[in-house]
């Protein structure tokens, strides 16, 4: 089985939240071109196939998920 790098002590982790679209974008290092791999439930893993490493993560509907989770606790 080939090795896939997930996180190896990144020196720079950044994020951006698009309030209008309710989407959270996280990048390991500087954002760069990558392939999106839908891992389910509105989560897309950003993967650099040339380097075989995870370079980011996109969470769709972050606010909606939080509200739903908080409401289910009541």
C-alpha positions in Angstrom: 0.0 0.0 0.0 1.3 3.4 -1.0 1.9 6.0 1.7 -0.4 9.1 1.9 0.7 12.0 4.0 -2.1 13.4 6.2 -0.4 15.9 8.4 3.2 16.0 9.3 3.5 19.0 11.7 2.5 21.7 9.2 4.2 25.0 9.7 1.3 26.9 8.4 -2.4 26.1 8.8 -4.8 28.7 7.4 -8.6 28.9 7.1 -11.2 31.1 5.5 -15.0 31.1 6.1 -17.4 32.1 3.4 -20.4 33.3 5.5 -22.7 33.7 2.5 -22.1 30.2 1.2 -21.6 28.7 4.7 -18.4 27.0 3.7 -15.2 26.6 5.7 -11.9 26.2 3.7 -8.8 25.0 5.5 -5.4 24.8 3.9 -2.2 23.1 5.1 0.6 25.4 4.0 -0.1 27.9 1.2 -3.3 27.1 -0.7 -2.4 25.3 -3.9 -4.1 23.4 -6.8 -5.4 20.0 -5.7 -8.1 17.4 -6.4 -11.2 17.4 -4.3 -12.2 14.0 -2.8 -15.7 13.9 -1.4 -15.5 11.9 1.8 -19.2 12.3 2.6 -21.6 14.5 4.5 -20.4 17.8 3.0 -16.7 17.3 3.6 -14.3 17.5 0.8 -10.6 16.5 1.2 -8.2 18.5 -0.9 -5.4 16.2 -2.1 -2.2 16.8 -4.1 -1.8 13.5 -6.1 1.7 14.4 -7.3 3.0 14.7 -3.7 0.4 12.2 -2.3 -0.5 14.4 0.5 -3.5 16.2 2.0 -3.3 19.9 1.4 -6.7 21.1 2.7 -10.3 20.4 3.8 -13.6 22.0 2.8 -16.6 21.8 5.1 -19.9 22.7 3.4 -22.8 23.9 5.6 -20.7 24.5 8.8 -23.1 26.9 10.4 -26.1 24.8 9.5 -24.4 21.7 11.1 -23.6 23.6 14.3 -27.2 24.9 14.7 -28.6 21.5 14.0 -26.2 19.9 16.6 -27.1 22.6 19.2 -30.8 22.2 18.7 -30.6 18.4 19.1 -28.9 18.9 22.5 -32.1 20.7 23.8 
